[in-house]
Amino acid sequence: MFPHSATAWIVIAVVVLVLFGGRKLPDAARGLGRSLRIFKSEMDEMKTEGEAKAPAQQPQAQVTEQPIDVQTVQPSETDRKTA
């Protein structure tokens, strides 16, 4: 449309000024700046989070040489009556 020259930027600035008005432009610029800062900080956080997340080692089962003593418990008479 327009070549990248000073004239094109002046036309764009005038159109923006007419559309938004002089009073709302500083607020819009502040909001845009805040949004860009938040976006940048979130992107940096995502990058550092991805680098910091090393694959966690799964806990391994304990292997022993001795067999584990297992006892079988029979329910008592009172347990059988309440069940």
C-alpha positions as CSV (number, residue, x, y, z in Angstrom):
1,M,0.0,0.0,0.0
2,F,2.4,2.7,1.2
3,P,6.1,2.5,1.0
4,H,7.9,2.4,4.3
5,S,8.7,6.1,4.5
6,A,8.1,8.9,6.8
7,T,4.9,9.9,4.9
8,A,3.4,6.5,5.5
9,W,4.1,6.7,9.3
10,I,2.6,10.2,9.4
11,V,-0.6,9.0,7.7
12,I,-0.9,6.0,10.0
13,A,-0.4,8.2,13.1
14,V,-3.1,10.6,11.9
15,V,-5.5,7.8,11.3
16,V,-4.9,6.3,14.7
17,L,-5.3,9.7,16.4
18,V,-8.6,10.3,14.6
19,L,-9.9,6.8,15.5
20,F,-8.9,6.7,19.2
21,G,-8.7,10.4,20.1
22,G,-5.9,12.1,21.9
23,R,-7.1,11.3,25.4
24,K,-7.2,7.5,25.0
25,L,-3.9,7.0,23.2
26,P,-1.7,7.2,26.4
27,D,-3.9,4.7,28.1
28,A,-3.9,2.4,25.1
29,A,-0.1,2.6,24.9
30,R,0.2,1.9,28.6
31,G,-2.0,-1.2,28.3
32,L,-0.1,-2.4,25.3
33,G,3.2,-2.0,27.1
34,R,1.9,-4.0,30.1
35,S,0.5,-6.7,27.9
36,L,3.9,-7.0,26.1
37,R,5.8,-7.2,29.5
38,I,3.5,-9.9,30.8
39,F,3.7,-11.8,27.6
40,K,7.5,-11.6,27.6
41,S,7.8,-12.7,31.3
42,E,5.5,-15.6,30.6
43,M,7.6,-16.7,27.6
44,D,10.8,-16.5,29.7
45,E,9.1,-18.5,32.5
46,M,8.1,-21.2,30.0
47,K,11.6,-21.4,28.7
48,T,13.2,-21.7,32.1
49,E,10.5,-24.2,33.3
50,G,11.2,-26.4,30.3
51,E,15.0,-26.3,30.9
52,A,14.6,-26.9,34.7
53,K,12.3,-29.9,34.3
54,A,14.8,-32.8,34.1
55,P,13.2,-36.2,33.8
56,A,12.5,-37.3,37.4
57,Q,13.8,-40.7,38.3
58,Q,11.1,-43.2,39.2
59,P,11.6,-44.8,42.6
60,Q,12.7,-48.3,42.2
61,A,11.5,-51.4,44.1
62,Q,13.7,-52.5,46.9
63,V,15.4,-55.8,46.2
64,T,16.6,-57.9,49.1
65,E,18.3,-61.2,49.4
66,Q,16.1,-62.4,52.3
67,P,12.5,-63.4,51.6
68,I,9.9,-61.2,53.3
69,D,8.0,-62.9,56.2
70,V,4.3,-62.7,55.4
71,Q,1.6,-63.7,57.9
72,T,-2.0,-64.5,57.1
73,V,-4.4,-63.2,59.6
74,Q,-7.8,-64.9,60.1
75,P,-10.8,-62.7,61.1
76,S,-11.9,-63.1,64.6
77,E,-15.4,-64.2,65.7
78,T,-16.5,-60.7,66.5
79,D,-15.4,-59.5,63.0
80,R,-17.5,-62.3,61.4
81,K,-20.6,-61.3,63.4
82,T,-20.4,-57.6,62.6
83,A,-19.8,-58.2,58.8
